[in-house]
Amino acid sequence: MDVADYQSATFSTSGLDFVFVKATEGLSYTNPLLAAQTRRGRDAGLVVGFYHYPHMANSPQAEADYFLSKAPIQAGDIIGFDWEGYDTANQNVPKSRQLAYRDAWLSYVKDKLPTHRVGMYCNTDYWLNVDKTSTCGDFLWIATGGLPAGQPGIKHPWTFHQYSTAGGIDHDVANFTDRAALTAWARGLIEEDPMAGITKQDIADACWRTDDIAAGSTEAHPQANPTWVAETYLKGTFENTVKLLAQEAAQAAAIAKLASLVGSGVDTATVVAAVQTAIADAVVKVSVDVTGPQG
């Protein structure tokens, strides 16, 4: 469900998987029950979200900073922007300004909270008649009245649906199979593996130009043996790089030692030149083309 200061601080969590708590409004209002309602949700193990209600004549960045300073956000929490403007603070704000405000707020907060899901709440009137670009951040939280849970009646993909029950109380349904799936989504930007989905063949394609292999070549072909390309070829490149660094370090140490003998009659410059020439002849030269096929 979603709660504000007109709901109880001890709202029932029976059967719930998540709760959105109103945190702030404009530049000066903070929900007096924010801490208690947040604690209620966390103690019940619910996925917790926070939302801000704007006064769109103000600076979106200033209001976003106010929200961020008040909402007790933790890892895995969801961030919502309540985009509607029927009240006295917003009804005279031009719709073009309201659109620009929405986009600026979502973008600014996402920059501040890159590992959180940052999205938008609005009703079907605003979504169908005020919105022009279907911009909603990481998710759309759509509100309807008189429609069944999970059937908001819009074409755009939605993540949360706010609907009204017989008693006129707003409830919400999330478009996930269970709480575990919702939790995984909410925390997805924190726990994603940057190498997820990348195979050895992907690595092979990135470091081996298959079109450069001559016909009849006895070299390992990546399509036939991608493990060899991904592991052996890259391992050899790494080892050669280590050898180069070690040789450079040994050269630097030798030069430093010779420099300390300047006063003993040794022709340091001649010896250094000879050492550098010998090392240069022995160093393994490595040239790697990792561009791979384009496209």
C-alpha positions as CSV (number, residue, x, y, z in Angstrom):
1,M,0.0,0.0,0.0
2,D,1.0,3.7,0.0
3,V,0.7,5.8,3.2
4,A,0.9,9.4,4.2
5,D,0.1,11.4,7.3
6,Y,-3.6,10.6,7.1
7,Q,-2.8,6.8,7.5
8,S,-1.9,5.3,10.8
9,A,1.7,4.9,12.0
10,T,0.7,1.3,12.8
11,F,-1.0,0.4,9.6
12,S,-1.7,-3.3,9.1
13,T,1.0,-5.1,7.2
14,S,-1.0,-8.3,6.9
15,G,-0.8,-9.7,3.3
16,L,1.5,-6.8,2.2
17,D,4.8,-7.1,0.3
18,F,5.7,-3.5,-0.1
19,V,4.8,0.0,1.1
20,F,5.4,3.5,-0.4
21,V,5.7,6.2,2.3
22,K,5.2,9.9,1.5
23,A,8.3,11.6,2.6
24,T,8.1,15.3,1.6
25,E,6.1,17.9,-0.3
26,G,7.4,21.1,-1.8
27,L,10.3,22.8,0.0
28,S,9.0,22.7,3.6
29,Y,6.7,19.8,4.4
30,T,7.9,16.5,5.9
31,N,5.5,13.7,6.7
32,P,5.3,13.8,10.6
33,L,4.8,10.0,10.6
34,L,7.7,9.3,8.1
35,A,10.0,7.6,10.7
36,A,7.2,5.6,12.3
37,Q,5.7,4.4,9.0
38,T,9.1,3.6,7.6
39,R,9.9,1.5,10.7
40,R,6.6,-0.2,10.5
41,G,7.3,-1.4,6.9
42,R,10.9,-2.4,7.6
43,D,10.0,-4.3,10.7
44,A,7.5,-6.4,8.7
45,G,10.2,-7.1,6.0
46,L,8.4,-5.2,3.3
47,V,10.1,-3.6,0.3
48,V,10.0,0.1,1.1
49,G,9.6,3.1,-1.2
50,F,9.5,6.8,-0.6
51,Y,7.8,9.5,-2.7
52,H,7.8,13.3,-3.0
53,Y,4.8,15.5,-3.9
54,P,6.0,18.6,-5.8
55,H,5.1,22.2,-6.0
56,M,6.1,22.7,-9.6
57,A,6.6,26.4,-9.6
58,N,9.7,25.8,-7.5
59,S,13.1,24.6,-8.6
60,P,13.0,20.8,-9.2
61,Q,16.6,20.5,-8.0
62,A,15.9,22.4,-4.8
63,E,12.8,20.2,-4.0
64,A,14.8,17.0,-4.9
65,D,17.5,18.0,-2.5
66,Y,14.9,18.7,0.2
67,F,13.4,15.2,-0.4
68,L,16.9,13.5,-0.3
69,S,17.7,15.3,2.9
70,K,14.6,14.0,4.7
71,A,13.8,10.5,3.3
72,P,15.6,7.8,5.3
73,I,16.7,5.9,2.2
74,Q,18.6,2.6,2.4
75,A,19.9,0.2,-0.1
76,G,17.1,-1.5,-2.1
77,D,14.5,1.3,-1.4
78,I,12.4,2.5,-4.3
79,I,12.1,6.2,-5.1
80,G,8.9,7.7,-6.5
81,F,7.9,11.1,-7.9
82,D,4.2,11.9,-7.4
83,W,3.3,13.8,-10.6
84,E,-0.1,15.4,-10.4
85,G,-1.1,19.0,-10.2
86,Y,-4.7,19.5,-9.2
87,D,-4.0,21.3,-5.9
88,T,-3.6,25.1,-5.4
89,A,0.2,24.9,-5.5
90,N,0.2,23.4,-9.0
91,Q,-3.1,24.1,-10.8
92,N,-1.9,27.4,-12.2
93,V,1.5,26.0,-13.3
94,P,1.6,25.6,-17.1
95,K,1.5,22.0,-18.3
96,S,4.8,22.6,-20.2
97,R,6.4,23.6,-16.9
98,Q,5.0,20.6,-15.2
99,L,6.5,18.3,-17.9
100,A,9.9,20.0,-17.7
101,Y,9.8,19.8,-13.9
102,R,9.0,16.1,-14.0
103,D,11.9,15.3,-16.4
104,A,14.3,17.4,-14.4
105,W,13.4,15.9,-11.0
106,L,13.7,12.3,-12.2
107,S,17.0,13.0,-13.9
108,Y,18.5,14.8,-11.0
109,V,17.5,12.3,-8.4
110,K,18.7,9.4,-10.6
111,D,22.1,11.1,-10.8
112,K,22.1,11.4,-7.0
113,L,20.9,7.8,-6.5
114,P,22.2,5.8,-9.4
115,T,21.9,2.4,-7.7
116,H,18.2,2.9,-6.9
117,R,15.0,2.5,-8.9
118,V,13.7,6.1,-9.5
119,G,10.3,6.3,-11.2
120,M,7.0,8.2,-11.5
121,Y,3.5,8.0,-10.0
122,C,0.6,9.5,-11.9
123,N,-3.0,8.9,-12.8
124,T,-4.4,8.0,-16.2
125,D,-5.5,11.7,-16.8
126,Y,-1.9,12.9,-16.5
127,W,-0.5,9.9,-18.3
128,L,-2.8,10.2,-21.3
129,N,-3.5,14.0,-21.5
130,V,-0.5,15.8,-19.9
131,D,2.4,13.5,-20.7
132,K,4.0,13.9,-24.1
133,T,7.0,11.6,-24.1
134,S,6.1,8.6,-21.9
135,T,9.0,9.5,-19.6
136,C,8.7,7.8,-16.3
137,G,12.2,7.0,-15.2
138,D,12.9,3.4,-14.1
139,F,9.2,2.5,-13.7
140,L,5.6,3.7,-14.1
141,W,3.4,3.7,-11.0
142,I,-0.1,4.2,-12.5
143,A,-3.2,5.2,-10.6
144,T,-6.8,4.4,-11.7
145,G,-10.2,4.4,-10.1
146,G,-12.8,1.7,-10.6
147,L,-10.5,-0.7,-12.4
148,P,-9.5,-4.1,-11.0
149,A,-6.1,-4.7,-9.5
150,G,-3.4,-5.2,-12.1
151,Q,-5.7,-4.0,-15.0
152,P,-4.9,-0.2,-15.3
153,G,-6.1,-0.1,-18.9
154,I,-3.0,1.5,-20.5
155,K,-0.7,0.3,-23.2
156,H,2.6,1.3,-21.7
157,P,4.4,-1.2,-19.5
158,W,3.7,-0.6,-15.8
159,T,5.4,-1.7,-12.6
160,F,2.9,-0.6,-9.9
161,H,-0.9,-0.1,-10.1
162,Q,-2.8,1.9,-7.5
163,Y,-6.4,1.0,-7.4
164,S,-9.3,1.7,-5.0
165,T,-11.1,-0.9,-3.0
166,A,-14.8,-0.9,-2.0
167,G,-14.1,1.3,1.0
168,G,-12.4,3.9,-1.1
169,I,-8.9,3.1,0.3
170,D,-6.1,3.1,-2.2
171,H,-4.1,-0.1,-2.5
172,D,-1.4,-1.1,-4.9
173,V,-0.3,-4.2,-6.8
174,A,3.3,-4.7,-8.1
175,N,3.8,-6.4,-11.5
176,F,5.9,-9.3,-10.1
177,T,5.2,-12.9,-9.2
178,D,6.1,-12.6,-5.6
179,R,8.0,-10.5,-3.0
180,A,11.3,-12.2,-3.8
181,A,11.0,-11.1,-7.4
182,L,10.1,-7.5,-6.4
183,T,13.0,-7.4,-4.0
184,A,15.4,-8.7,-6.6
185,W,14.2,-6.0,-9.0
186,A,14.5,-3.2,-6.4
187,R,18.0,-4.3,-5.5
188,G,19.0,-5.2,-9.1
189,L,21.0,-2.0,-9.8
190,I,23.1,-2.7,-6.7
191,E,23.8,-6.4,-7.1
192,E,24.1,-6.7,-10.9
193,D,27.3,-8.5,-12.1
194,P,28.9,-6.3,-14.7
195,M,30.1,-9.5,-16.5
196,A,26.7,-11.2,-16.3
197,G,25.8,-12.7,-19.7
198,I,29.3,-12.4,-21.2
199,T,30.5,-15.7,-22.5
200,K,34.0,-16.9,-23.4
201,Q,32.9,-16.6,-27.1
202,D,32.1,-13.0,-26.5
203,I,35.6,-12.5,-25.1
204,A,37.1,-14.4,-28.1
205,D,35.2,-12.3,-30.6
206,A,36.5,-9.1,-28.9
207,C,40.2,-10.2,-29.0
208,W,40.6,-12.3,-32.2
209,R,40.2,-11.2,-35.8
210,T,38.8,-14.4,-37.3
211,D,39.0,-12.9,-40.8
212,D,42.8,-12.6,-40.4
213,I,43.4,-16.3,-40.0
214,A,44.9,-17.7,-43.2
215,A,43.4,-20.6,-45.0
216,G,45.0,-23.9,-43.8
217,S,46.4,-22.2,-40.7
218,T,47.3,-24.6,-37.8
219,E,46.5,-21.9,-35.2
220,A,43.6,-22.5,-32.9
221,H,40.4,-21.2,-34.4
222,P,38.1,-19.4,-31.9
223,Q,34.9,-20.9,-33.3
224,A,36.4,-24.4,-32.9
225,N,38.0,-23.8,-29.5
226,P,36.8,-20.5,-27.8
227,T,38.2,-21.6,-24.5
228,W,41.8,-21.6,-25.9
229,V,41.3,-18.1,-27.3
230,A,39.7,-16.7,-24.2
231,E,42.0,-18.3,-21.6
232,T,45.3,-19.3,-23.3
233,Y,45.7,-16.4,-25.6
234,L,44.8,-13.7,-23.1
235,K,46.9,-15.5,-20.4
236,G,49.9,-15.4,-22.7
237,T,49.4,-11.7,-23.4
238,F,49.3,-11.0,-19.7
239,E,52.4,-13.0,-19.0
240,N,54.3,-11.2,-21.7
241,T,53.2,-7.9,-20.2
242,V,54.5,-9.0,-16.8
243,K,57.9,-9.9,-18.4
244,L,58.2,-6.5,-20.0
245,L,57.5,-4.7,-16.7
246,A,60.0,-6.9,-14.9
247,Q,62.7,-6.2,-17.5
248,E,62.1,-2.5,-17.3
249,A,62.4,-2.7,-13.5
250,A,65.7,-4.6,-13.8
251,Q,67.0,-2.1,-16.2
252,A,66.1,0.8,-13.9
253,A,67.9,-0.9,-11.0
254,A,71.0,-1.5,-13.1
255,I,71.2,2.1,-14.2
256,A,70.7,3.3,-10.7
257,K,73.6,1.0,-9.5
258,L,75.9,2.3,-12.3
259,A,75.1,5.8,-11.4
260,S,76.4,5.3,-7.9
261,L,79.8,4.3,-9.3
262,V,80.4,7.5,-11.2
263,G,83.3,8.5,-9.0
264,S,85.3,5.2,-9.3
265,G,86.5,5.6,-12.9
266,V,83.7,3.6,-14.6
267,D,82.5,5.1,-17.9
268,T,78.8,5.0,-16.8
269,A,77.4,6.4,-20.0
270,T,79.1,3.8,-22.2
271,V,78.0,0.9,-19.9
272,V,74.5,2.1,-19.7
273,A,74.2,2.4,-23.4
274,A,75.5,-1.2,-23.8
275,V,73.0,-2.5,-21.2
276,Q,70.1,-0.8,-22.8
277,T,71.0,-2.1,-26.3
278,A,71.3,-5.7,-25.0
279,I,68.0,-5.5,-23.1
280,A,66.2,-4.0,-26.1
281,D,67.4,-6.9,-28.3
282,A,66.2,-9.4,-25.7
283,V,62.8,-7.9,-24.9
284,V,59.8,-9.7,-26.3
285,K,57.8,-7.3,-28.4
286,V,54.0,-7.7,-28.1
287,S,51.4,-6.3,-30.5
288,V,47.7,-7.2,-29.8
289,D,44.8,-6.3,-32.0
290,V,41.6,-6.4,-29.9
291,T,39.3,-4.4,-32.1
292,G,37.5,-7.4,-33.5
293,P,34.9,-7.3,-36.3
294,Q,32.8,-4.2,-36.3
295,G,29.0,-4.2,-35.7
